[in-house]
């Protein structure tokens, strides 16, 4: 039986895990790693049950497609760990926080992806857990597996793959092409070798860097260690065309469909999670949404309506698309406002979609996505929208304007 560690035992690398709770203002927070965001049937229902029985009744989706339970009590931690283990969600006590693997959520289901990276996720997770030394990676170290569509590249994983053709992938270091090329059959071997190289370089520099980019010349030094084993290309891989967010009905190759739904502010109620689990094969995306796969096309429209009625719109034009918020008050003691409640009020008031927008309760801006994002920052006396002070009367209009509505 895995033994949870008390919250105060988190010292150097404070990234929470299933066995390493974080003490938040609303209670203990537990993060469950979901490699590739891929959930087996029944697992989401187990998570929903834990949230309902021991937490605040909701599941929090993270930008790495993991799941968090909030507002737990110390006395529940052993039962939570046991149930996670029983459901296959906690297969390793020693490596639970290093199973950080993001992957293209529609991989293998539709063009134009070049590889199905789901089997790579499974193999990487299994072999990562089998190597004791790799438990020394930090809870923030990220493996990023892109299927060739370019959806995962912007997440800037520490180590990643980007297929350049059906049989070969570029090894990606800190989000950039290393120009080392890896045969498909050696893909996981290359990633694990790079992880070992990172740890060796970190030891050589007497560094406590958590991420590859935090190590002096990290990508170059890891590349140098791997160079003898993998061929080098003359040029970077061409820029991918880019991929739309997987929201709505999406045709799969083979005649079935996937259904992507928005999860407003990344919070799933236990009832919503159970409904998703009943409806299909669930993949959590790094954009805090969910994709149901391999659905019968004749039934999918009905599923979309039922999920929309439950508060999970399957509409790419929904005003909830791209809206994120940090924990805010009362979950975080540093927060100057209940940013989630205010974000929800503004979305409902304006009802218009647009550029991504992130609401933050203080200047730390936790969870802010990379790229072009409107920033709504609590000041204690209201909000600043992209640095412009707003009073509450004009907040909705200002956010809508910043997101590009009406242009
Ligand atoms: S941005 Fe500030 S208020 Fe929000 S979760 Fe982070 S520390 Fe807390």
Boltz pocket constraint, residues with backbone or C-beta under 6 A from the ligand:
constraints:
  - pocket:
      binder: B
      contacts: [[A, 326], [A, 327], [A, 328], [A, 329], [A, 332], [A, 333], [A, 334], [A, 335], [A, 336], [A, 360], [A, 361], [A, 362], [A, 363], [A, 364], [A, 365], [A, 366]]
      max_distance: 6.0
